[in-house]
Amino acid sequence: MSEVKGKVVIITGASSGLGEASAKMLAAKGAKLVLGARREERLKKLVDEIKQSGGEAIYKTVDVTKRDQVEALAKAARDEFGRIDVLVNNAGLMPLAPLDELKVDEWDQMIDVNIKGVMYGVGAVLPTMREQHSGHVINLSSVAGHVVFPGATVYCATKFAVKAISEGIRQESNGEIRATNISPGAVATELTDHISHKDSKEMADDLYNDAIDSNAIARAITFAIEQPGEVDVNEMIIRPTKQEL
């Protein structure tokens, strides 16, 4: 019996990239999915594909910087499926630029999405998981949550924060809630599309020449979920074999 089958899994940032790949893989293993993102058209298409393949999924448009919308996503999971087993905190942004560029709006955006969005997700599911005496929070950090890169200071700071949040959940779980921190390297997604600084964009594009497929991270997420309840996979760093940092 698959440890994934029948589990209710919420995924943020589910309309593309890692979120979309994870949704398809988990659906194929029998998970009941609750998908959130801002782009409704893409969410609807993904849910239709999952259902046509025999899977179970619903969606709700959500901006993770809006706490009420994240709470509504968790409520949709409870209303539809009666519980919440897993939260995959996947939504994130990476508009890289040197600090001297003073792109303060981008700093605020990264803090709001990459840190506050993660915390809003945790806050939305924690009461339900405590009531169940079980649950699993999977946070998507980055290799940038382990080492600081020039031109990526604020992004790195947000991803270091995600790693700290993951460890904090583990330490405060009282043996009830599993916590997994997954740190991808260069993965083929839309992440570099939001970089407005020319030199930073060229640097990122060069790094991402060797990017691995989103399914590599989807497999890691699936692996963490499918472990027996007494096994908590706390940390994974997954990068292209050719990536040096």
N, C-alpha and C positions, 0 to 999 in steps of 0.2 A: 504494500500500500504506500503510495507516494505521500510524503509529509506535506506536500503542496496542495494536494487535492482537497477541495472544499474550503480552503482557507480564504478569508475575506481580506483582500489586499488593496489598499489605497495607494495610488501612484500620482504624484504631482509632476508637472512638466511632461505629461504623458502624450502630447500630440506629435512628438518627433524624437529622434535620437535615441538616447538610452531609455527613456520612459516608454516610447513606442515599442522598441525591441523587447524590453522586459515584459510589457503587457502581453505581447504575442506569445512569448515563451511560457509565461506563467499560465496563460489561458489554455495553452496546449496541454499543460500538466494538471488542469482541472481547478485552478484557482478561480474564485469569484472576484471580479475586478471592479473597482470604483476609480474611474480615471478623471483627473482634473488637469486643466490647462486653460489658457486664455482663448485659444483658437477653436471655436465650437465646430466649425466645418470639418476640421481635421479630426477632432475627437469623435464626431458622429460617424465619420468614415471608418475610423479604427474600430469603434464598437460594432458597427455593421459587419465588418470583416470577421471579427471574433465570433459574433453570433452565427454567421454563415458557416463557420468552421466547427460549430457545435459548442462554443464556449459561452460563459456567462459574464456579462459586463454591462455597466451603466456608466454614464458620464455626467459631469457637472462643470460648467465653465467656472474657473476660479483664478483670481489673481492672488498669489500667495502673500503679497504685501498687505492684503486686506484681511484682517483677522476674522471678520464675520463671514467672509466667503470660505475661508478654510474650515471654520466651524460648521458651515452648511455642508461642506463636502463630507465631513465626518458623520454628520447627522444623516446624510443620504445613505451612507454605508449601513448605519444602524437600522434605518427605516426599511431598507431593501433586504438586507441579509441578516439583521439581528445581532451583529457583533462586528468587531474589528480585530483581526489577527495580526496584520502587518501594515506598517506605514513605510513607503519608500519615498523619502524626502529627496526628490530628484531635481526640482526646478532650480536653475542657477544661471548666472550671467558672468561674462568675462571680458568686459571692455578695458583692455590693458592700455596703460600709458604711464610714462614717467611722472613722478610726483610733481616735478617742476611745471608740468603742463597745467596743473591746478584744475583738473576736470572734476570739480567738486560735485557736480550733478551726477556724474558717473560713480563717484565714491558713494554718494547717498543711495544710488540705485543698487549697487552691489551689497551694501549693508542691509538694505531693506529686503532684497530677494534672498541673498545667500545666508544671512544670519537670522533676521527677523522672520523670514518666511519659513525657515527650518523650525524655529521656536514656536511659531504659530501652529505648525503641523503637530509638534510634540504636545502642545497644550490642548489641541483639539482631540487627540486620541487617548491621552493619558488617563482621564477619568474612566473611560470605558475599559481600558486594559487593566486598571486597578480593580474595577468591579469584577472582571473576568478572572483575575489573578493570573493573567497570561497576556502576552503580546510580544511584538518584535518591531523595533524601530531601526530602519536601515537608512543611514545618511550618506549622501554622495559628497565626499570631500574632493580631494585632488592630490596629485603629487605636490602641488603648490601648497598643500597643507602640511608638508613635511620639510620643505626647503624654500627659501625666498629667492625669487628671480628678479634681476634688475628690470624695472619697467612694469613689475607685477605686484608691487608692494601691497596695495590695498586688496587686490584679489587674493593674494597669499594670506593676508590677515584674516579675511573672511573664511578661508578654507581651514586655517589653523583653528579658528573658532568652531567650525563644524566638528573638527576632530575632538576638541575639548568637550563639546556638547555630547558627542557620542560616548565619550568616556564617563562623563557625568551621569548620563542615563544608566550606564552599566553599574556604576558604584552605588547609585540610589535605587536600584531595581528591587532590592530586597528578595532577590532570587526569583522574581516573577516575570520581568520584562527583559527580553534579549536585546542587545544593542550591537549593531554592526556598522563599522565605518569603512566605506569603500573609497579608495583613492585612485581614480583613473589617471593615466598619463594622456598622451595624444590619442584621442578617439575620434573617428569620423562622425561629427555631429555639426549642428549649426552654431556651436559655441564661439567660433572665431568670427562669425558674421557681424558681431556687435562691436568690433574693435574699430574705433574712429581714427586713432592715431596711426599715421602712415607707417612709420618705422616699426612700431609694435606689431602692426598687422603683417608686415613682411617677415618679421622674426617668427611670429606664430605660424604663418603659412609654411615657412621653411621647416619648422619643427613638425608640423602636421603632414608633411610629405610622406612620412612613414606611419601615419595614423592607422590604428587597428579598427576593426569593425565594431559597431555597437553591441553586437551579439556577445562579444567577449565579456562585457560588463553584465549583460543580461544573464549570462551563465553564472557569473559570480553571485549575483543577487539570488538566483534560483538555488545555487549551492547553499548559501547561508540559510535560506528559508527551509530547505528540505532536510536539514539536520534534525535529529530527535530533539524534543523539547528541553532536555537536560544539557544540550550542547549549544554553546553560544560562540559563533565565529565573530570575534571582535574586530579584526582588522585585516584588510586586504589592500595591497598596492598592486595595480595592474597596469603595465605600460608596454609599449612596443619593445620587442627585443632589441631593436636598434637605438632606442632612446637612452641617452646617457644620463640625463638628470631627471 
